[in-house]
Amino acid sequence: IAVKRSKSLPDGSIPDAAILQRLAGDLTRAICFARTVGRLQRDDDARDLWHQEYERLTSPPAGLLGAATSRAAPHVVRLSCMYALLDSSPIVTLRHLQGALALWRYVEASTRFILGNSLGDPIADAILLALRGNPEGLARTAIHKLSAGHWSTKEITSALQRLSGDGLAFWEKTRGKGRPAERWYPANYEKKAKEEPNEGIPSLSSHNSFFSEKGSPSDGPAPRPAETVAAKKAKYANKGATL
């Protein structure tokens, strides 16, 4: 979970003894209750929300981000059960599930901040970075030149297949003076602000607090408007670029 300190306290601080005693009592009662409760069940409202969120939770994104958050569904289940038990409730209510989902979205945003859009494949990552820097597309020959000859044709083909399979890039056949050439383009993507940990990741002051002035962690900079390949070609043609 990404955090950012709000102040510098070299000597720390002394917590309020009365607050600590109250929290300890609440936790003790919750633990005693948890030892006696049987199977937890969701109420109707929580069940409806779970059904709505389940597909998203079980469909992780591509790359390292998806690998790190692939167990979203069981983690949200555990968190919602913990919130119910802390309330000494044998029923997981809508409020408990909403709190679990809010915390998990913050975890996802923290993970995205740390890992970015990395795929964990250095060749695929390098090609994707080059494609995003050249929205007019890159021919296979240009992609081969990115490594100054250090990547084999097999490695490049494997990396491009991964980018295509993950929906991060696509290719077209372009016609020139010779035989048709293969040209690769970046798919639309959303840039994630990474200058500061709390850019795009709002403060989470408590397990019930998810939204802040900046919005939710899943909010971020607005996606780039969709632009078709034909429109891109026309734009660069008007500039005198040769595709």
Rosetta blueprint (number, residue, H / E / L):
1 I L
2 A L
3 V L
4 K L
5 R L
6 S L
7 K L
8 S L
9 L L
10 P L
11 D L
12 G L
13 S L
14 I L
15 P L
16 D L
17 A H
18 A H
19 I H
20 L H
21 Q H
22 R H
23 L H
24 A H
25 G H
26 D H
27 L H
28 T H
29 R H
30 A H
31 I H
32 C H
33 F H
34 A H
35 R L
36 T L
37 V L
38 G L
39 R L
40 L L
41 Q E
42 R E
43 D L
44 D H
45 D H
46 A H
47 R H
48 D H
49 L H
50 W H
51 H H
52 Q H
53 E H
54 Y H
55 E H
56 R H
57 L H
58 T L
59 S L
60 P L
61 P L
62 A L
63 G H
64 L H
65 L H
66 G H
67 A H
68 A H
69 T L
70 S L
71 R L
72 A H
73 A H
74 P H
75 H H
76 V H
77 V H
78 R H
79 L H
80 S H
81 C H
82 M H
83 Y H
84 A H
85 L H
86 L H
87 D L
88 S L
89 S L
90 P L
91 I E
92 V E
93 T L
94 L H
95 R H
96 H H
97 L H
98 Q H
99 G H
100 A H
101 L H
102 A H
103 L H
104 W H
105 R H
106 Y H
107 V H
108 E H
109 A H
110 S H
111 T H
112 R H
113 F H
114 I H
115 L H
116 G L
117 N L
118 S L
119 L L
120 G L
121 D L
122 P H
123 I H
124 A H
125 D H
126 A H
127 I H
128 L H
129 L H
130 A H
131 L H
132 R H
133 G L
134 N L
135 P L
136 E L
137 G L
138 L E
139 A E
140 R H
141 T H
142 A H
143 I H
144 H H
145 K H
146 L L
147 S L
148 A L
149 G L
150 H L
151 W L
152 S L
153 T H
154 K H
155 E H
156 I H
157 T H
158 S H
159 A H
160 L H
161 Q H
162 R H
163 L H
164 S H
165 G H
166 D L
167 G L
168 L L
169 A E
170 F E
171 W E
172 E E
173 K E
174 T E
175 R L
176 G L
177 K L
178 G L
179 R L
180 P L
181 A E
182 E E
183 R E
184 W E
185 Y E
186 P E
187 A L
188 N L
189 Y L
190 E L
191 K L
192 K L
193 A L
194 K L
195 E L
196 E L
197 P L
198 N L
199 E L
200 G L
201 I L
202 P L
203 S L
204 L L
205 S L
206 S L
207 H L
208 N L
209 S L
210 F L
211 F L
212 S L
213 E L
214 K L
215 G L
216 S L
217 P L
218 S L
219 D L
220 G L
221 P L
222 A L
223 P L
224 R L
225 P L
226 A L
227 E L
228 T L
229 V H
230 A H
231 A H
232 K H
233 K H
234 A H
235 K H
236 Y H
237 A H
238 N H
239 K L
240 G L
241 A L
242 T L
243 L L
